[in-house]
Amino acid sequence: MKDSQGTSVLKSLYDKAQDIICCHVLLPNTYKRLDTKLERKMMEIKKSTSAHHINFKSIDSIIMKFPQFRDGLKEIRQVFEKYDEDSNGTIDNDELKKCLHALEFSVKDDEIDDLFLYCDMDENEGIQFKEFIVLLCLNYLLTDSSTSSSHATLKMCSPKIEATFNTIVEVFLFLDKTGDGKLNRKDVVKALNEASPKEKSPSHITRTRFKEMDWDKNGKVSFKEFLFSFISWVGVDCDEDEGI
């Protein structure tokens, strides 16, 4: 009996150790892999997109689109609330799988698991609304389409949501002057000061905006970091307009 209990305790400790190893070794590798895929996707879109097809020429032109961004992002709430089956304000892993499969994304369950962990920024084992916006956009970009389109089709979402995601990508491309799929401070400064001397942003504002995006303080901003910050700037949960 004692041997059995001792074996059980040892097994429990072993399982916990494996969980720790998984969290601290495998997950960061997964994050790095997803970051790399997003960088490549942004580079691919940048190369295939003519500068004449990017509608943004200055930061003011982006701010003027905030109401349209906000309307498009708010439509995602309907999708979020539909699959938040227990109405607790978060979508768990099972609910997320039902959602993405219903939207007819060609994505495997283990890939959904990776995205869930990648976007669960507060690690509360649930995807909140803003995290859901990010996750849906990333999945939209990373999912291979069976058609000739460069993006997957959101079967159960309105064209406004798809157009909103595409326009957000345009904002990123406007900021990504070097076309390497991630932003650096020089890119952001150049973009914020572009088009007209009258629109030049004070240096402290430029630094603040870049700092807001550079969460891990490595001097580079991934598309995921940009997306979280951009949603906050747009103020999807707010009624009043907010400017960058």
HELIX and SHEET records of a PDB file:
HELIX    1   1 LYS A    2  ILE A   21  1                                  20    
HELIX    2   2 CYS A   22  LEU A   26  3                                   5    
HELIX    3   3 LEU A   27  SER A   48  1                                  22    
HELIX    4   4 ALA A   51  HIS A   53  5                                   3    
HELIX    5   5 ILE A   59  ILE A   63  1                                   5    
HELIX    6   6 PHE A   66  TYR A   83  1                                  18    
HELIX    7   7 ASN A   93  ALA A  102  1                                  10    
HELIX    8   8 ASP A  109  CYS A  119  1                                  11    
HELIX    9   9 PHE A  129  LEU A  142  1                                  14    
HELIX   10  10 PRO A  159  LEU A  175  1                                  17    
HELIX   11  11 ARG A  185  LEU A  192  1                                   8    
HELIX   12  12 PRO A  197  GLU A  199  5                                   3    
HELIX   13  13 SER A  203  MET A  213  1                                  11    
HELIX   14  14 PHE A  223  VAL A  234  1                                  12    
SHEET    1   A 2 LEU A 183  ASN A 184  0                                        
SHEET    2   A 2 LYS A 220  VAL A 221 -1                                        
END                                                                             
